[in-house]
Structure formats: structure tokens, C-alpha cells
């Protein structure tokens, strides 16, 4: 319990730094943070990171792969914020985060004596990229390239625990997104032509596939 509390506090504490990092990279594209809900996003990011770090510590355990999962959790929470605010997944955030995650997973697998997981992780990333790329092409822009690239990063870490976990992540992402879209249409907050930010659903599906019940 003490270790979980420490993980939560550590994740919560880096929230302000991540918020500043997001602000800087969005400013590089000439995008301002929406002042109307900036206080909410600051707290949301910190709380999400705290809960995410604690969940990763609980699910992954104290081993070599933990650092890669913590970076991945931080990255995914960050791109959810940018997608909600601007419907954008900046490459300046996604690419460095993906590179650091991959390096730490590689290091962790070698330290843990489980190099076989690296092949599974690579396959998970490739399959996720293929599936989402195909859906994006068939959907004629319904899925942006940011979502497609994000899916590869999600598939990398989920695939580390098995290719089936990476595929479940995609399935859960679409299920969660479908339920959310249906709820918004029922409450008349959206209609069939409304373009919703999809990164939050993809990330939620990946986190659920990784940490949720095994089904």
C-alpha cells in the first residue's frame, strides 16, 4: 500500500511539468491552451498520472519493464489532453515519448531476462498499425493519422504482454468509443456527422486491455 501511494504521488507530482511540456509544444504550432478549462485540465492530468502510475506499478510490478510502462502512461495521458483540446496528437509529443518507451522496454526486457517479449511487442505495434491504417483508409478520413500512429505506440506496450492484448486494446477502444458516441447522440450532444476526438477511447481501450480483467 505504501508503494502504491508513493507511485500515485510520483505520478501526480510530474503533472505540472507535463502540463508545461504540452503547452510548450502546442505553442510551437501556434496553438493556445483553452483558458476556459485550463484549471480542470491541470488537475485532470495530475490525477490521471497519479492513478496511472499506481495502476502500472500494481499491474506490472517492480521490474525492469516498469519504467517503460510509466513513460507510456505519461505519454498516453498527454495526448488525450491535446486531442480533447485541439483534436490533435502532436508528433513532437508522440515521437519522443514512443522512442523513450521503446528504449526502456528493450532495456527492461533484457534486464528481466525476457527478450522474447520484444518480438511480441513489435508484432503488436505492427498489427495495430496495420489494422488502424486499413480502417483509416476504408473510413476515408474518419480516423486521423494521429490516431493510426498512436495505435502503434499502444500496440507496442500491449503487445509486450501478448499480441492478443494489443488486438483487445483496439477492440476495447472501438467499443468504448461506440458506447460514448451512442450516449452523446441519445442526449443530443452529438449527431452522426460529429467528429469526436478518438485518442481518449483508444487510450482507455489500451489501458483496459492491459490492466483490466482478462477477457
C-alpha positions as a LaTeX table, in Angstrom:
\begin{tabular}{lrrr}
\hline
Residue & $x$ (\AA) & $y$ (\AA) & $z$ (\AA) \\
\hline
Unk1 & 0.00 & 0.00 & 0.00 \\
Unk2 & 2.84 & 2.40 & 0.83 \\
Unk3 & 4.49 & 1.66 & $-2.53$ \\
Unk4 & 1.22 & 2.26 & $-4.39$ \\
Unk5 & 0.81 & 5.54 & $-2.55$ \\
Unk6 & 4.34 & 6.52 & $-3.50$ \\
Unk7 & 3.66 & 5.67 & $-7.15$ \\
Unk8 & 0.50 & 7.80 & $-7.08$ \\
Unk9 & 2.30 & 10.75 & $-5.53$ \\
Unk10 & 5.18 & 10.48 & $-8.00$ \\
Unk11 & 2.80 & 10.44 & $-10.97$ \\
Unk12 & 0.76 & 13.28 & $-9.51$ \\
Unk13 & 3.89 & 15.34 & $-8.92$ \\
Unk14 & 5.02 & 15.29 & $-12.56$ \\
Unk15 & 1.63 & 16.57 & $-13.72$ \\
Unk16 & 2.64 & 20.26 & $-13.70$ \\
Unk17 & 5.84 & 19.53 & $-15.63$ \\
Unk18 & 3.91 & 17.54 & $-18.24$ \\
Unk19 & 1.33 & 20.31 & $-18.47$ \\
Unk20 & 4.10 & 22.82 & $-19.18$ \\
Unk21 & 5.62 & 20.46 & $-21.77$ \\
Unk22 & 2.27 & 20.13 & $-23.55$ \\
Unk23 & 1.81 & 23.91 & $-23.50$ \\
Unk24 & 5.27 & 24.49 & $-24.99$ \\
Unk25 & 4.83 & 22.02 & $-27.83$ \\
Unk26 & 1.35 & 23.28 & $-28.68$ \\
Unk27 & 2.69 & 26.83 & $-28.68$ \\
Unk28 & 5.28 & 25.67 & $-31.21$ \\
Unk29 & 2.36 & 25.02 & $-33.55$ \\
Unk30 & 0.73 & 28.34 & $-32.73$ \\
Unk31 & $-1.95$ & 26.74 & $-30.56$ \\
Unk32 & $-3.03$ & 28.20 & $-27.24$ \\
Unk33 & $-4.47$ & 26.17 & $-24.37$ \\
Unk34 & $-8.20$ & 26.88 & $-23.82$ \\
Unk35 & $-8.37$ & 29.12 & $-20.78$ \\
Unk36 & $-11.99$ & 28.15 & $-20.06$ \\
Unk37 & $-10.99$ & 24.79 & $-18.63$ \\
Unk38 & $-7.24$ & 25.08 & $-18.03$ \\
Unk39 & $-7.57$ & 24.64 & $-14.23$ \\
Unk40 & $-9.57$ & 21.48 & $-14.84$ \\
Unk41 & $-7.02$ & 20.02 & $-17.26$ \\
Unk42 & $-4.15$ & 20.71 & $-14.85$ \\
Unk43 & $-5.86$ & 18.73 & $-12.12$ \\
Unk44 & $-7.13$ & 16.09 & $-14.54$ \\
Unk45 & $-3.65$ & 15.42 & $-15.89$ \\
Unk46 & $-2.07$ & 15.19 & $-12.43$ \\
Unk47 & $-4.77$ & 12.92 & $-11.04$ \\
Unk48 & $-4.73$ & 10.72 & $-14.16$ \\
Unk49 & $-0.95$ & 10.38 & $-13.99$ \\
Unk50 & $-1.09$ & 9.55 & $-10.29$ \\
Unk51 & $-3.72$ & 6.87 & $-10.83$ \\
Unk52 & $-1.97$ & 5.63 & $-13.96$ \\
Unk53 & 1.41 & 5.28 & $-12.29$ \\
Unk54 & $-0.17$ & 3.47 & $-9.34$ \\
Unk55 & $-2.07$ & 1.16 & $-11.69$ \\
Unk56 & 1.07 & 0.41 & $-13.72$ \\
Unk57 & 3.04 & $-0.32$ & $-10.57$ \\
Unk58 & 0.29 & $-2.65$ & $-9.38$ \\
Unk59 & $-0.13$ & $-4.41$ & $-12.73$ \\
Unk60 & 3.47 & $-4.60$ & $-13.92$ \\
Unk61 & 5.32 & $-4.87$ & $-10.62$ \\
Unk62 & 8.76 & $-3.71$ & $-9.60$ \\
Unk63 & 10.84 & $-4.92$ & $-12.54$ \\
Unk64 & 12.88 & $-3.71$ & $-15.47$ \\
Unk65 & 9.87 & $-3.06$ & $-17.68$ \\
Unk66 & 8.16 & $-0.73$ & $-15.21$ \\
Unk67 & 9.94 & 2.44 & $-16.36$ \\
Unk68 & 8.80 & 1.93 & $-19.95$ \\
Unk69 & 5.21 & 1.47 & $-18.81$ \\
Unk70 & 5.35 & 4.62 & $-16.68$ \\
Unk71 & 6.61 & 6.68 & $-19.62$ \\
Unk72 & 3.91 & 5.12 & $-21.81$ \\
Unk73 & 1.22 & 6.01 & $-19.27$ \\
Unk74 & 2.51 & 9.59 & $-19.15$ \\
Unk75 & 2.59 & 9.84 & $-22.94$ \\
Unk76 & $-0.90$ & 8.47 & $-23.43$ \\
Unk77 & $-2.38$ & 10.78 & $-20.80$ \\
Unk78 & $-0.69$ & 13.74 & $-22.50$ \\
Unk79 & $-2.02$ & 13.01 & $-25.99$ \\
Unk80 & $-5.52$ & 12.53 & $-24.58$ \\
Unk81 & $-5.33$ & 16.11 & $-23.29$ \\
Unk82 & $-4.15$ & 17.51 & $-26.64$ \\
Unk83 & $-6.80$ & 15.55 & $-28.54$ \\
Unk84 & $-9.56$ & 16.78 & $-26.25$ \\
Unk85 & $-8.36$ & 20.38 & $-26.51$ \\
Unk86 & $-7.41$ & 20.59 & $-30.19$ \\
Unk87 & $-8.29$ & 17.23 & $-31.77$ \\
Unk88 & $-4.59$ & 16.86 & $-32.37$ \\
Unk89 & $-1.91$ & 14.32 & $-31.44$ \\
Unk90 & 1.33 & 16.29 & $-31.91$ \\
Unk91 & 4.27 & 14.40 & $-33.39$ \\
Unk92 & 6.53 & 16.50 & $-31.14$ \\
Unk93 & 4.95 & 14.72 & $-28.17$ \\
Unk94 & 4.18 & 11.32 & $-29.69$ \\
Unk95 & 7.53 & 10.57 & $-31.34$ \\
Unk96 & 9.87 & 11.30 & $-28.40$ \\
Unk97 & 7.53 & 9.54 & $-25.99$ \\
Unk98 & 7.34 & 6.50 & $-28.26$ \\
Unk99 & 11.12 & 6.38 & $-28.68$ \\
Unk100 & 11.79 & 6.56 & $-24.94$ \\
Unk101 & 9.11 & 3.94 & $-24.27$ \\
Unk102 & 10.64 & 1.56 & $-26.82$ \\
Unk103 & 14.17 & 2.02 & $-25.45$ \\
Unk104 & 13.04 & 1.44 & $-21.87$ \\
Unk105 & 11.03 & $-1.64$ & $-22.87$ \\
Unk106 & 14.08 & $-3.03$ & $-24.66$ \\
Unk107 & 16.27 & $-2.36$ & $-21.62$ \\
Unk108 & 13.66 & $-3.76$ & $-19.26$ \\
Unk109 & 13.19 & $-6.97$ & $-21.24$ \\
Unk110 & 16.93 & $-7.59$ & $-21.23$ \\
Unk111 & 17.22 & $-6.84$ & $-17.51$ \\
Unk112 & 14.29 & $-9.15$ & $-16.74$ \\
Unk113 & 15.66 & $-11.92$ & $-18.95$ \\
Unk114 & 12.56 & $-11.88$ & $-21.19$ \\
Unk115 & 13.88 & $-10.83$ & $-24.62$ \\
Unk116 & 11.10 & $-12.82$ & $-26.29$ \\
Unk117 & 8.64 & $-10.12$ & $-25.25$ \\
Unk118 & 10.35 & $-7.71$ & $-27.65$ \\
Unk119 & 9.21 & $-9.68$ & $-30.68$ \\
Unk120 & 5.68 & $-9.79$ & $-29.32$ \\
Unk121 & 5.78 & $-6.03$ & $-28.68$ \\
Unk122 & 6.99 & $-5.32$ & $-32.23$ \\
Unk123 & 4.30 & $-7.56$ & $-33.69$ \\
Unk124 & 1.65 & $-5.90$ & $-31.54$ \\
Unk125 & 2.73 & $-2.47$ & $-32.81$ \\
Unk126 & 2.81 & $-3.64$ & $-36.44$ \\
Unk127 & $-0.61$ & $-5.29$ & $-36.29$ \\
Unk128 & $-2.15$ & $-2.30$ & $-34.57$ \\
Unk129 & $-0.69$ & $-0.01$ & $-37.21$ \\
Unk130 & $-1.97$ & $-2.28$ & $-40.00$ \\
Unk131 & $-5.49$ & $-2.62$ & $-38.58$ \\
Unk132 & $-5.91$ & 1.07 & $-37.82$ \\
Unk133 & $-4.29$ & 2.12 & $-41.09$ \\
Unk134 & $-6.69$ & $-0.10$ & $-43.01$ \\
Unk135 & $-9.68$ & 1.25 & $-41.08$ \\
Unk136 & $-8.49$ & 4.80 & $-41.70$ \\
Unk137 & $-8.23$ & 4.16 & $-45.44$ \\
Unk138 & $-11.64$ & 2.49 & $-45.59$ \\
Unk139 & $-13.20$ & 5.20 & $-43.46$ \\
Unk140 & $-11.92$ & 7.96 & $-45.78$ \\
Unk141 & $-10.59$ & 10.17 & $-43.05$ \\
Unk142 & $-12.88$ & 9.14 & $-40.21$ \\
Unk143 & $-9.69$ & 8.18 & $-38.35$ \\
Unk144 & $-6.81$ & 10.62 & $-38.48$ \\
Unk145 & $-3.20$ & 9.65 & $-38.99$ \\
Unk146 & $-2.51$ & 10.74 & $-35.43$ \\
Unk147 & $-4.86$ & 8.00 & $-34.23$ \\
Unk148 & $-3.16$ & 5.49 & $-36.51$ \\
Unk149 & 0.32 & 6.37 & $-35.22$ \\
Unk150 & $-0.90$ & 6.39 & $-31.63$ \\
Unk151 & $-2.32$ & 2.89 & $-32.09$ \\
Unk152 & 1.18 & 1.61 & $-32.92$ \\
Unk153 & 2.51 & 3.00 & $-29.63$ \\
Unk154 & $-0.41$ & 1.47 & $-27.76$ \\
Unk155 & 0.13 & $-1.84$ & $-29.54$ \\
Unk156 & 3.83 & $-1.78$ & $-28.66$ \\
Unk157 & 3.25 & $-1.86$ & $-24.91$ \\
Unk158 & 0.11 & $-4.02$ & $-25.00$ \\
Unk159 & 1.89 & $-6.40$ & $-27.36$ \\
Unk160 & 4.71 & $-6.70$ & $-24.84$ \\
Unk161 & 2.26 & $-8.82$ & $-22.85$ \\
Unk162 & 0.93 & $-10.71$ & $-25.87$ \\
Unk163 & $-0.29$ & $-9.94$ & $-29.37$ \\
Unk164 & $-3.83$ & $-10.77$ & $-28.24$ \\
Unk165 & $-3.62$ & $-7.95$ & $-25.69$ \\
Unk166 & $-2.76$ & $-5.48$ & $-28.48$ \\
Unk167 & $-5.74$ & $-6.65$ & $-30.52$ \\
Unk168 & $-8.01$ & $-6.45$ & $-27.48$ \\
Unk169 & $-6.85$ & $-2.86$ & $-27.00$ \\
Unk170 & $-8.17$ & $-1.91$ & $-30.44$ \\
Unk171 & $-11.43$ & $-3.77$ & $-29.86$ \\
Unk172 & $-11.98$ & $-2.16$ & $-26.48$ \\
Unk173 & $-11.14$ & 1.26 & $-27.90$ \\
Unk174 & $-13.85$ & 0.97 & $-30.52$ \\
Unk175 & $-16.35$ & $-0.48$ & $-28.06$ \\
Unk176 & $-15.79$ & 2.32 & $-25.55$ \\
Unk177 & $-15.90$ & 4.91 & $-28.33$ \\
Unk178 & $-19.10$ & 3.44 & $-29.75$ \\
Unk179 & $-20.84$ & 3.46 & $-26.38$ \\
Unk180 & $-19.72$ & 7.04 & $-25.73$ \\
Unk181 & $-20.87$ & 8.21 & $-29.18$ \\
Unk182 & $-24.24$ & 6.49 & $-28.75$ \\
Unk183 & $-24.69$ & 8.11 & $-25.35$ \\
Unk184 & $-23.89$ & 11.54 & $-26.77$ \\
Unk185 & $-26.38$ & 11.07 & $-29.61$ \\
Unk186 & $-29.09$ & 9.93 & $-27.21$ \\
Unk187 & $-28.51$ & 13.02 & $-25.07$ \\
Unk188 & $-28.33$ & 15.15 & $-28.25$ \\
Unk189 & $-24.80$ & 16.31 & $-27.58$ \\
Unk190 & $-23.70$ & 14.89 & $-30.92$ \\
Unk191 & $-25.12$ & 13.62 & $-34.20$ \\
Unk192 & $-24.00$ & 11.12 & $-36.81$ \\
Unk193 & $-21.73$ & 13.62 & $-38.53$ \\
Unk194 & $-19.98$ & 14.83 & $-35.36$ \\
Unk195 & $-16.22$ & 14.24 & $-35.34$ \\
Unk196 & $-15.20$ & 13.12 & $-31.86$ \\
Unk197 & $-11.60$ & 13.04 & $-30.60$ \\
Unk198 & $-10.74$ & 9.35 & $-30.73$ \\
Unk199 & $-7.48$ & 9.23 & $-28.77$ \\
Unk200 & $-9.27$ & 9.11 & $-25.39$ \\
Unk201 & $-11.14$ & 5.98 & $-26.46$ \\
Unk202 & $-8.07$ & 4.29 & $-27.91$ \\
Unk203 & $-6.10$ & 5.01 & $-24.75$ \\
Unk204 & $-8.93$ & 3.86 & $-22.50$ \\
Unk205 & $-9.18$ & 0.62 & $-24.51$ \\
Unk206 & $-5.44$ & 0.03 & $-24.25$ \\
Unk207 & $-5.34$ & 0.67 & $-20.52$ \\
Unk208 & $-8.32$ & $-1.62$ & $-20.01$ \\
Unk209 & $-6.81$ & $-4.40$ & $-22.15$ \\
Unk210 & $-3.55$ & $-4.10$ & $-20.22$ \\
Unk211 & $-4.83$ & $-3.72$ & $-16.68$ \\
Unk212 & $-8.45$ & $-4.87$ & $-16.72$ \\
Unk213 & $-9.92$ & $-8.37$ & $-16.28$ \\
Unk214 & $-8.57$ & $-10.96$ & $-18.77$ \\
Unk215 & $-11.48$ & $-11.19$ & $-21.18$ \\
\hline
\end{tabular}
